[in-house]
Amino acid sequence: MKEKSIIGVDMGGTNLNLGFVKNEKVLTHYSVDINANESEKYIVNQIINAIDYLFNDDVDGIGIGVPSLVDVQEGIVYDVQNIPSWKKVFLKKHLQDHFEVPVFVNNDANCFTVGEKYFGKGKSFQHFVGLTLGTGLGGGVIINDQLVSGPNCGVGEFGCLPYLDAIFESYCSGQFFKNIHGNDGRLFYEQALNNDSKALAVFDEFGAHLGNAILAVLYALDPQAIILGGSISKAFSFFKAAMWDKVQTFPYKNTLDRLVIDYSIQNNSAILGAAALYFDAQKLNTKNFAA
């Protein structure tokens, strides 16, 4: 199955990153800016033109991750962040009508998680959760080797759970560094690399909040592993100890003895994750595997 040729597309609010994926590698990479204030049709055509740049007769399918709510079955995208005209876009239909290959659409956090299942550190786990630590806190869930999205693509929205005076996302993403401590997380990371005591204390605080989010995940799903992604996961060594201190308060020792918490080391993880949507659908013979 891995010998299939898939185009993976990571759609941001301002740009597209695409890759031609085969044998677990991104063989060709392409990036293009999106004119986010243009009409729905204009931006759909931009995506089609970008895919056309990589498309050839060997392509078996297309996967695309978007930062929004998705009707996974129908491939309908709702209310894309930073693209005002995208309220309800039949993206799967547009792409399948043009390219005549199977197309799969999901949100970006789910793409990260299924990408780890097929290409990364999730390969050896039947049940795990992916958490993306970036401008927000995203989540994806694998149960019995299957990505579980739910009818409204709402499974794994741990960041929206109430926490302290807000929600977990306010304390377990880049919002924490900016809103609570007044600086970008990247600056704190650079300072931590230089052993700055204040920056290290900020990451300890972040780790404790993330540990509380992980406790919520453990109570809800009992996963074998939690795999972290997103830009903040690169600072794992700075918040790992505080995170585990909080996780160790979980009352079921057998769960803790078996639990793995790690971070992704995949390059091009968003592109690989989008491509992995094809493999997940083919493996499970889902209804939306149809051209």
Contacts in CASP RR format, 6 or more apart in sequence:
PFRMAT RR
TARGET T0000
AUTHOR 0000-0000-0000
METHOD contacts of the structure
MODEL  1
MKEKSIIGVDMGGTNLNLGFVKNEKVLTHYSVDINANESEKYIVNQIINA
IDYLFNDDVDGIGIGVPSLVDVQEGIVYDVQNIPSWKKVFLKKHLQDHFE
VPVFVNNDANCFTVGEKYFGKGKSFQHFVGLTLGTGLGGGVIINDQLVSG
PNCGVGEFGCLPYLDAIFESYCSGQFFKNIHGNDGRLFYEQALNNDSKAL
AVFDEFGAHLGNAILAVLYALDPQAIILGGSISKAFSFFKAAMWDKVQTF
PYKNTLDRLVIDYSIQNNSAILGAAALYFDAQKLNTKNFAA
1 279 0 8 1.000
1 282 0 8 1.000
1 283 0 8 1.000
2 22 0 8 1.000
2 23 0 8 1.000
2 24 0 8 1.000
2 118 0 8 1.000
2 279 0 8 1.000
3 22 0 8 1.000
3 23 0 8 1.000
4 22 0 8 1.000
4 60 0 8 1.000
4 61 0 8 1.000
4 278 0 8 1.000
4 279 0 8 1.000
4 282 0 8 1.000
5 20 0 8 1.000
5 21 0 8 1.000
5 22 0 8 1.000
5 58 0 8 1.000
5 59 0 8 1.000
5 60 0 8 1.000
5 61 0 8 1.000
6 20 0 8 1.000
6 21 0 8 1.000
6 22 0 8 1.000
6 59 0 8 1.000
6 60 0 8 1.000
6 61 0 8 1.000
6 62 0 8 1.000
6 63 0 8 1.000
6 275 0 8 1.000
6 278 0 8 1.000
6 279 0 8 1.000
7 18 0 8 1.000
7 19 0 8 1.000
7 20 0 8 1.000
7 21 0 8 1.000
7 51 0 8 1.000
7 54 0 8 1.000
7 55 0 8 1.000
7 59 0 8 1.000
7 61 0 8 1.000
7 62 0 8 1.000
7 63 0 8 1.000
7 275 0 8 1.000
8 18 0 8 1.000
8 19 0 8 1.000
8 21 0 8 1.000
8 62 0 8 1.000
8 63 0 8 1.000
8 64 0 8 1.000
8 271 0 8 1.000
8 272 0 8 1.000
8 273 0 8 1.000
8 274 0 8 1.000
8 275 0 8 1.000
9 16 0 8 1.000
9 17 0 8 1.000
9 18 0 8 1.000
9 19 0 8 1.000
9 47 0 8 1.000
9 50 0 8 1.000
9 51 0 8 1.000
9 62 0 8 1.000
9 63 0 8 1.000
9 64 0 8 1.000
9 65 0 8 1.000
9 271 0 8 1.000
9 274 0 8 1.000
10 16 0 8 1.000
10 17 0 8 1.000
10 18 0 8 1.000
10 64 0 8 1.000
10 65 0 8 1.000
10 108 0 8 1.000
10 111 0 8 1.000
10 270 0 8 1.000
10 271 0 8 1.000
10 274 0 8 1.000
11 34 0 8 1.000
11 47 0 8 1.000
11 64 0 8 1.000
11 65 0 8 1.000
11 66 0 8 1.000
11 67 0 8 1.000
11 80 0 8 1.000
11 108 0 8 1.000
12 34 0 8 1.000
12 66 0 8 1.000
12 67 0 8 1.000
12 82 0 8 1.000
12 108 0 8 1.000
13 34 0 8 1.000
13 36 0 8 1.000
13 67 0 8 1.000
13 80 0 8 1.000
13 81 0 8 1.000
13 82 0 8 1.000
13 83 0 8 1.000
14 33 0 8 1.000
14 34 0 8 1.000
14 36 0 8 1.000
14 82 0 8 1.000
15 31 0 8 1.000
15 32 0 8 1.000
15 33 0 8 1.000
15 34 0 8 1.000
16 31 0 8 1.000
16 32 0 8 1.000
16 33 0 8 1.000
16 34 0 8 1.000
16 46 0 8 1.000
16 47 0 8 1.000
16 50 0 8 1.000
17 29 0 8 1.000
17 30 0 8 1.000
17 31 0 8 1.000
17 268 0 8 1.000
17 270 0 8 1.000
17 271 0 8 1.000
18 29 0 8 1.000
18 30 0 8 1.000
18 31 0 8 1.000
18 32 0 8 1.000
18 50 0 8 1.000
18 51 0 8 1.000
18 53 0 8 1.000
18 54 0 8 1.000
18 271 0 8 1.000
19 26 0 8 1.000
19 27 0 8 1.000
19 28 0 8 1.000
19 29 0 8 1.000
19 30 0 8 1.000
19 54 0 8 1.000
19 268 0 8 1.000
19 271 0 8 1.000
19 275 0 8 1.000
20 26 0 8 1.000
20 27 0 8 1.000
20 28 0 8 1.000
20 29 0 8 1.000
20 54 0 8 1.000
20 59 0 8 1.000
21 27 0 8 1.000
21 271 0 8 1.000
21 272 0 8 1.000
21 275 0 8 1.000
24 118 0 8 1.000
24 119 0 8 1.000
24 272 0 8 1.000
26 267 0 8 1.000
26 268 0 8 1.000
26 271 0 8 1.000
26 272 0 8 1.000
28 54 0 8 1.000
29 268 0 8 1.000
29 271 0 8 1.000
30 50 0 8 1.000
30 53 0 8 1.000
30 54 0 8 1.000
32 46 0 8 1.000
32 50 0 8 1.000
34 43 0 8 1.000
34 46 0 8 1.000
34 83 0 8 1.000
35 42 0 8 1.000
35 43 0 8 1.000
35 46 0 8 1.000
36 43 0 8 1.000
36 82 0 8 1.000
36 83 0 8 1.000
36 84 0 8 1.000
37 84 0 8 1.000
37 85 0 8 1.000
38 46 0 8 1.000
38 85 0 8 1.000
39 85 0 8 1.000
40 85 0 8 1.000
40 86 0 8 1.000
40 87 0 8 1.000
40 89 0 8 1.000
43 83 0 8 1.000
43 85 0 8 1.000
43 86 0 8 1.000
44 89 0 8 1.000
44 91 0 8 1.000
44 94 0 8 1.000
47 64 0 8 1.000
47 91 0 8 1.000
47 95 0 8 1.000
48 94 0 8 1.000
48 95 0 8 1.000
48 98 0 8 1.000
48 99 0 8 1.000
51 62 0 8 1.000
51 95 0 8 1.000
51 99 0 8 1.000
55 99 0 8 1.000
59 99 0 8 1.000
59 101 0 8 1.000
60 101 0 8 1.000
60 102 0 8 1.000
60 278 0 8 1.000
61 99 0 8 1.000
61 101 0 8 1.000
61 102 0 8 1.000
61 103 0 8 1.000
61 104 0 8 1.000
61 278 0 8 1.000
62 95 0 8 1.000
62 99 0 8 1.000
62 101 0 8 1.000
62 102 0 8 1.000
62 103 0 8 1.000
62 104 0 8 1.000
62 278 0 8 1.000
63 103 0 8 1.000
63 104 0 8 1.000
63 105 0 8 1.000
63 274 0 8 1.000
63 275 0 8 1.000
63 277 0 8 1.000
63 278 0 8 1.000
64 91 0 8 1.000
64 95 0 8 1.000
64 103 0 8 1.000
64 104 0 8 1.000
64 105 0 8 1.000
64 274 0 8 1.000
64 277 0 8 1.000
65 105 0 8 1.000
65 106 0 8 1.000
65 107 0 8 1.000
65 108 0 8 1.000
65 110 0 8 1.000
65 111 0 8 1.000
65 270 0 8 1.000
65 273 0 8 1.000
65 274 0 8 1.000
65 277 0 8 1.000
66 77 0 8 1.000
66 80 0 8 1.000
66 91 0 8 1.000
66 105 0 8 1.000
66 106 0 8 1.000
66 107 0 8 1.000
66 108 0 8 1.000
67 80 0 8 1.000
67 81 0 8 1.000
67 82 0 8 1.000
67 107 0 8 1.000
67 108 0 8 1.000
68 77 0 8 1.000
68 78 0 8 1.000
68 79 0 8 1.000
68 80 0 8 1.000
68 81 0 8 1.000
68 86 0 8 1.000
68 107 0 8 1.000
69 77 0 8 1.000
69 78 0 8 1.000
69 79 0 8 1.000
69 107 0 8 1.000
69 152 0 8 1.000
69 153 0 8 1.000
69 154 0 8 1.000
70 76 0 8 1.000
70 77 0 8 1.000
70 78 0 8 1.000
70 105 0 8 1.000
70 106 0 8 1.000
70 107 0 8 1.000
70 149 0 8 1.000
70 153 0 8 1.000
71 78 0 8 1.000
71 152 0 8 1.000
71 153 0 8 1.000
72 104 0 8 1.000
72 105 0 8 1.000
72 106 0 8 1.000
72 149 0 8 1.000
72 150 0 8 1.000
72 153 0 8 1.000
72 288 0 8 1.000
73 151 0 8 1.000
73 287 0 8 1.000
73 288 0 8 1.000
74 90 0 8 1.000
74 92 0 8 1.000
74 93 0 8 1.000
74 288 0 8 1.000
75 90 0 8 1.000
75 91 0 8 1.000
75 92 0 8 1.000
75 93 0 8 1.000
75 103 0 8 1.000
75 104 0 8 1.000
75 105 0 8 1.000
75 288 0 8 1.000
76 88 0 8 1.000
76 89 0 8 1.000
76 90 0 8 1.000
76 91 0 8 1.000
76 92 0 8 1.000
76 105 0 8 1.000
77 86 0 8 1.000
77 88 0 8 1.000
77 89 0 8 1.000
77 91 0 8 1.000
77 105 0 8 1.000
78 87 0 8 1.000
78 88 0 8 1.000
78 89 0 8 1.000
79 86 0 8 1.000
79 87 0 8 1.000
80 86 0 8 1.000
80 89 0 8 1.000
91 103 0 8 1.000
91 105 0 8 1.000
92 103 0 8 1.000
92 104 0 8 1.000
92 105 0 8 1.000
92 288 0 8 1.000
95 103 0 8 1.000
96 102 0 8 1.000
96 103 0 8 1.000
96 291 0 8 1.000
100 291 0 8 1.000
101 291 0 8 1.000
102 278 0 8 1.000
102 281 0 8 1.000
102 289 0 8 1.000
102 290 0 8 1.000
102 291 0 8 1.000
104 277 0 8 1.000
104 278 0 8 1.000
104 280 0 8 1.000
104 281 0 8 1.000
104 288 0 8 1.000
105 277 0 8 1.000
106 114 0 8 1.000
106 147 0 8 1.000
106 149 0 8 1.000
106 153 0 8 1.000
106 274 0 8 1.000
106 277 0 8 1.000
107 153 0 8 1.000
108 132 0 8 1.000
108 270 0 8 1.000
109 130 0 8 1.000
109 131 0 8 1.000
109 132 0 8 1.000
109 138 0 8 1.000
109 139 0 8 1.000
109 140 0 8 1.000
109 156 0 8 1.000
110 139 0 8 1.000
110 140 0 8 1.000
110 147 0 8 1.000
110 149 0 8 1.000
110 153 0 8 1.000
111 270 0 8 1.000
111 273 0 8 1.000
111 274 0 8 1.000
111 276 0 8 1.000
111 277 0 8 1.000
112 130 0 8 1.000
112 132 0 8 1.000
112 139 0 8 1.000
112 140 0 8 1.000
112 229 0 8 1.000
112 230 0 8 1.000
112 264 0 8 1.000
112 269 0 8 1.000
112 270 0 8 1.000
112 273 0 8 1.000
113 128 0 8 1.000
113 129 0 8 1.000
113 130 0 8 1.000
113 139 0 8 1.000
113 140 0 8 1.000
113 141 0 8 1.000
113 142 0 8 1.000
113 147 0 8 1.000
113 227 0 8 1.000
114 142 0 8 1.000
114 147 0 8 1.000
114 273 0 8 1.000
114 276 0 8 1.000
114 277 0 8 1.000
114 280 0 8 1.000
115 266 0 8 1.000
115 269 0 8 1.000
115 272 0 8 1.000
115 273 0 8 1.000
115 275 0 8 1.000
115 276 0 8 1.000
116 122 0 8 1.000
116 123 0 8 1.000
116 128 0 8 1.000
116 130 0 8 1.000
116 227 0 8 1.000
116 264 0 8 1.000
116 266 0 8 1.000
116 269 0 8 1.000
116 273 0 8 1.000
117 123 0 8 1.000
117 125 0 8 1.000
117 128 0 8 1.000
117 142 0 8 1.000
117 145 0 8 1.000
117 147 0 8 1.000
117 276 0 8 1.000
117 280 0 8 1.000
118 272 0 8 1.000
118 273 0 8 1.000
118 276 0 8 1.000
118 279 0 8 1.000
118 280 0 8 1.000
119 266 0 8 1.000
119 272 0 8 1.000
119 273 0 8 1.000
119 276 0 8 1.000
120 264 0 8 1.000
120 265 0 8 1.000
120 266 0 8 1.000
121 225 0 8 1.000
121 227 0 8 1.000
121 262 0 8 1.000
121 264 0 8 1.000
121 265 0 8 1.000
122 128 0 8 1.000
122 142 0 8 1.000
122 225 0 8 1.000
122 227 0 8 1.000
125 142 0 8 1.000
125 223 0 8 1.000
125 224 0 8 1.000
125 225 0 8 1.000
125 260 0 8 1.000
126 142 0 8 1.000
126 143 0 8 1.000
126 144 0 8 1.000
126 145 0 8 1.000
126 224 0 8 1.000
127 142 0 8 1.000
127 143 0 8 1.000
127 144 0 8 1.000
127 221 0 8 1.000
127 222 0 8 1.000
127 223 0 8 1.000
127 224 0 8 1.000
127 225 0 8 1.000
128 142 0 8 1.000
128 223 0 8 1.000
128 224 0 8 1.000
128 225 0 8 1.000
128 226 0 8 1.000
128 227 0 8 1.000
129 139 0 8 1.000
129 140 0 8 1.000
129 141 0 8 1.000
129 142 0 8 1.000
129 156 0 8 1.000
129 217 0 8 1.000
129 221 0 8 1.000
129 223 0 8 1.000
129 225 0 8 1.000
129 226 0 8 1.000
129 227 0 8 1.000
130 139 0 8 1.000
130 140 0 8 1.000
130 141 0 8 1.000
130 142 0 8 1.000
130 226 0 8 1.000
130 227 0 8 1.000
130 228 0 8 1.000
130 229 0 8 1.000
131 137 0 8 1.000
131 138 0 8 1.000
131 139 0 8 1.000
131 140 0 8 1.000
131 158 0 8 1.000
131 213 0 8 1.000
131 214 0 8 1.000
131 217 0 8 1.000
131 226 0 8 1.000
131 227 0 8 1.000
131 228 0 8 1.000
131 229 0 8 1.000
132 138 0 8 1.000
132 139 0 8 1.000
132 228 0 8 1.000
132 229 0 8 1.000
132 230 0 8 1.000
133 172 0 8 1.000
133 173 0 8 1.000
133 174 0 8 1.000
133 210 0 8 1.000
133 228 0 8 1.000
133 229 0 8 1.000
133 230 0 8 1.000
133 231 0 8 1.000
133 232 0 8 1.000
133 233 0 8 1.000
134 173 0 8 1.000
134 174 0 8 1.000
134 230 0 8 1.000
134 231 0 8 1.000
134 232 0 8 1.000
135 173 0 8 1.000
135 174 0 8 1.000
135 175 0 8 1.000
136 159 0 8 1.000
136 169 0 8 1.000
136 173 0 8 1.000
136 174 0 8 1.000
136 175 0 8 1.000
137 158 0 8 1.000
137 159 0 8 1.000
137 168 0 8 1.000
137 169 0 8 1.000
137 172 0 8 1.000
137 173 0 8 1.000
137 213 0 8 1.000
138 156 0 8 1.000
138 157 0 8 1.000
138 158 0 8 1.000
138 159 0 8 1.000
138 169 0 8 1.000
139 156 0 8 1.000
139 157 0 8 1.000
139 158 0 8 1.000
139 159 0 8 1.000
140 147 0 8 1.000
140 148 0 8 1.000
140 155 0 8 1.000
140 156 0 8 1.000
141 147 0 8 1.000
141 148 0 8 1.000
141 155 0 8 1.000
141 156 0 8 1.000
141 221 0 8 1.000
141 223 0 8 1.000
142 148 0 8 1.000
143 221 0 8 1.000
145 283 0 8 1.000
146 280 0 8 1.000
146 284 0 8 1.000
147 277 0 8 1.000
147 280 0 8 1.000
148 155 0 8 1.000
149 155 0 8 1.000
158 168 0 8 1.000
158 213 0 8 1.000
158 216 0 8 1.000
158 217 0 8 1.000
159 167 0 8 1.000
159 168 0 8 1.000
159 169 0 8 1.000
159 172 0 8 1.000
159 173 0 8 1.000
159 213 0 8 1.000
160 167 0 8 1.000
160 168 0 8 1.000
160 169 0 8 1.000
161 167 0 8 1.000
161 168 0 8 1.000
161 213 0 8 1.000
161 216 0 8 1.000
163 170 0 8 1.000
163 171 0 8 1.000
163 209 0 8 1.000
163 212 0 8 1.000
163 213 0 8 1.000
164 170 0 8 1.000
164 171 0 8 1.000
168 209 0 8 1.000
168 212 0 8 1.000
168 213 0 8 1.000
168 216 0 8 1.000
169 175 0 8 1.000
170 176 0 8 1.000
170 179 0 8 1.000
171 180 0 8 1.000
171 206 0 8 1.000
171 209 0 8 1.000
171 213 0 8 1.000
172 206 0 8 1.000
172 209 0 8 1.000
172 210 0 8 1.000
172 213 0 8 1.000
173 232 0 8 1.000
174 185 0 8 1.000
174 232 0 8 1.000
176 206 0 8 1.000
176 209 0 8 1.000
177 183 0 8 1.000
177 184 0 8 1.000
177 185 0 8 1.000
177 188 0 8 1.000
177 202 0 8 1.000
177 206 0 8 1.000
178 184 0 8 1.000
178 185 0 8 1.000
181 188 0 8 1.000
181 202 0 8 1.000
185 232 0 8 1.000
186 231 0 8 1.000
188 199 0 8 1.000
188 202 0 8 1.000
188 203 0 8 1.000
189 199 0 8 1.000
189 234 0 8 1.000
189 235 0 8 1.000
189 238 0 8 1.000
191 198 0 8 1.000
191 199 0 8 1.000
192 199 0 8 1.000
192 200 0 8 1.000
192 203 0 8 1.000
192 235 0 8 1.000
192 238 0 8 1.000
199 238 0 8 1.000
200 238 0 8 1.000
203 235 0 8 1.000
203 238 0 8 1.000
203 239 0 8 1.000
203 242 0 8 1.000
204 239 0 8 1.000
204 241 0 8 1.000
204 242 0 8 1.000
205 242 0 8 1.000
206 232 0 8 1.000
206 239 0 8 1.000
206 242 0 8 1.000
207 239 0 8 1.000
207 240 0 8 1.000
207 242 0 8 1.000
207 243 0 8 1.000
207 246 0 8 1.000
208 242 0 8 1.000
208 243 0 8 1.000
208 245 0 8 1.000
208 246 0 8 1.000
210 239 0 8 1.000
210 243 0 8 1.000
210 246 0 8 1.000
211 242 0 8 1.000
211 243 0 8 1.000
211 244 0 8 1.000
211 246 0 8 1.000
211 247 0 8 1.000
212 246 0 8 1.000
214 226 0 8 1.000
214 243 0 8 1.000
214 246 0 8 1.000
214 247 0 8 1.000
214 261 0 8 1.000
215 246 0 8 1.000
215 247 0 8 1.000
215 249 0 8 1.000
215 250 0 8 1.000
217 223 0 8 1.000
217 226 0 8 1.000
218 247 0 8 1.000
218 250 0 8 1.000
218 255 0 8 1.000
218 259 0 8 1.000
222 255 0 8 1.000
223 259 0 8 1.000
224 258 0 8 1.000
224 259 0 8 1.000
224 260 0 8 1.000
225 259 0 8 1.000
225 260 0 8 1.000
225 261 0 8 1.000
225 262 0 8 1.000
226 259 0 8 1.000
226 260 0 8 1.000
226 261 0 8 1.000
226 262 0 8 1.000
227 261 0 8 1.000
227 262 0 8 1.000
227 263 0 8 1.000
227 264 0 8 1.000
228 236 0 8 1.000
228 261 0 8 1.000
228 262 0 8 1.000
228 263 0 8 1.000
228 264 0 8 1.000
229 263 0 8 1.000
229 264 0 8 1.000
229 269 0 8 1.000
230 264 0 8 1.000
233 263 0 8 1.000
233 264 0 8 1.000
234 263 0 8 1.000
236 263 0 8 1.000
243 261 0 8 1.000
244 261 0 8 1.000
247 256 0 8 1.000
247 259 0 8 1.000
247 261 0 8 1.000
248 256 0 8 1.000
250 256 0 8 1.000
266 272 0 8 1.000
280 286 0 8 1.000
281 288 0 8 1.000
281 289 0 8 1.000
282 289 0 8 1.000
END
